[in-house]
Amino acid sequence: MKVDFSAVVIGVSAGGFQALHTLLPLFPKAFPSPVIVVQHRMAGEDDFFIDSLNNKSRLTVKEAEEKEEIRPGTAYIAPGGYHLLVEKDHTFSLSVDEPVCYARPSIDVLFETAARVYGSHLVGIILTGANSDGSNGIKTIKQGSGLTIAQDPETAEVNLMPLSAIATHCIDFILPLEEIPSFLTNLVEDTHDNS
Amino acid sequence: MNNEEIEINILLNAIQLKYGYDFTQYADASLTRRIHKSLADSGYNRISEMITPLIHDKEFFNVFLNNLTVNVTEMFRDPPFFHNLREKVIPYLKTFPFIKVWSVGVATGEEVYSLAILLKEEGLYDKALIYATDFNDTVLEAAQKGIYPAQSIKTSTRNYQKSGGKHSFATYYHADYDSVIFDRALKKNIVFANHNLATDGVFGEMNLILCRNVLIYFNRELQDRVLKLFHDSLRTNGFLCLGTRETIDFSTVVDAFVPIKKRLRIFQKKRDQTQEISDEG
């Protein structure tokens, strides 16, 4: 299979602390695209969470900053209390627009703005959570011919969010958490072998 | 440019020609999202179809403008910010016989009433003049009324307490069925006025400017213009407070400010070298 992608967006809610601590350390240091994450949480919980992920990962893990240029090999985490949006010039912007599905940051907002910018070169992933946020974003990514993945609900700490994403019929692959990074890395290698 | 970008471009041009509002230097992603939200509410199919009613129907435009710009917030948003304002900035302001404060982009008014309450509790309210500005007259009217849904009061009360509030929050408002209305006395020294950051000029001689979570909606050029405007509107040693994820690092006036509490984006405009602090009274 040939899939060339420029960015990976991940949405995760309840159970995310553990899930991201499993997932992000499995990405190689030279992962060729940025990984952009919305984890639902309260404003003010950021520092410990991000430091801890950064210490355990080969990717650089940091909070996404307003107007920051989006770079490969880096995992960006949305700040608590703000929506995270992707701009056409491949920078981030933030907003305090109303919460979506009770959430700010919202997965839908990240996914929809990323789909607008990256189109078919986008991978969207929904992990554990007790919310339906992200399902609309998955539809938008699919409409733009991007690739979509849901964590296998059997392996999710809370299965509601992946089940809701799967129910949109817009999910391409359902994978256990641990297999997602190698799956993505193989896609990149396949692309390069064939090009 | 794709079709959607062309349509948005023409729509923003039409708004500027007709009403003078300039959105061309707004950050794109959020603006586009909000235009799509208006489109969905309007029942039209394409963004360009909204141009005719925008030009010819003032009421349609007012609703569109609110959708585009208004953020409902809560009182004492970011309690640590208000706590530090009280601890670090207020004691300095107390040394003045009279202070001028500018609350920028007040929207529905939650922030300016929070500020009024804080100044009152610190004994500063009666010697303060607070300018509360926004570029949207509809929200300025709402802000002036100071009426909020009752369901918002729980969060606001919790924020107030966390921010170091000294009384019972309930003493500042009257509850009436589904609404709360804030004490009329809080408005006594607040001047509500229309001011547009994208097009209007300096608002002079301020001791304190609060502009939180407004700059994030602008591109870098407009952000820089606005930060210069704030710089020019502040007295020497005056304070500038931005949203906790906003920055002045890129701006041409960065060297004119020192951080008082960097994490919470409280800055002080540096003393001119020729001026002594005593000239501040």
Interface residues (C-beta under 8 A of the other chain):
Chain A: A43 G44 E65 E66 K67 P79 Y82 H83 L85 V86 E87 K88 S93 L94 S95 V96 D97 E98 V109 E112 T113 R116
Chain B: A27 D28 A29 S30 T32 R33 R34 N71 V72 T73 D78 P80 N213 I216 Y217 R220 G243 R245 E246 T247 F250
